Amino acid sequence: MTLPPADSALGKLMATLPRPGRVEWIGIRPARGTAMQALDEVHAQAGAGLAGDRYKGSSGERGITLIQAEHLPVIAALAGLDAVEPARLRRNIVVSGLPLIALKGRRFRLGGVLLEGTESCDPCSMMEAALGAGGFNAMRGHGGLCARILEGGTIRRGDALIALVDAAAPASAADGDAV
């Protein structure tokens, strides 16, 4: 994703977030077909993923998946449910307080871990089973963000998510997508 120049009007708007985010929930899925396990903390390994997660060691662009806490009630309403627990959505981290899509193509810190937002985390067909008929469509546009782990460390519930202003030219900017 190519970002606009940092000193342009659009670049300044895209780099401005009202406040830091906050980690509200952490989960991993140890193996295919098993339930998500909620954790208080998890170790993130650069280029690999989260310790204990079934996807650890696979594609670095999806080393970690994040979803906004503010989207959970929206997904529930669109799926015709009273509420949706984070584990049902199969994302690793629930973050509150900032729009995750603003981090696509940007670097940010989650606790002591350096991440780079790589792509939207679109829903898969498993959302029909998790949320019922229409679950896939209920999550469209609300699935969150995938990120690459650039520097590993520990992520804890309550950690801040801080967008980095000096990240106008992240390593993955060469893919040519326009904003």
Protein Blocks (a to p, Z undefined) as FASTA:
>chain_A
ZZddfkbmklmmmmpcfbdcddfbdcddfbghiacdddfbdcddehibcehiakgoiafk
lmpccddfklmmmmmmmnopabdcfklnopabdcehiafklmgoiacdehjbccddfbdc
dddfklmmmnoghklmmmgoplopadddfbgcdddehiacdddfklmbgfklmnopaZZ
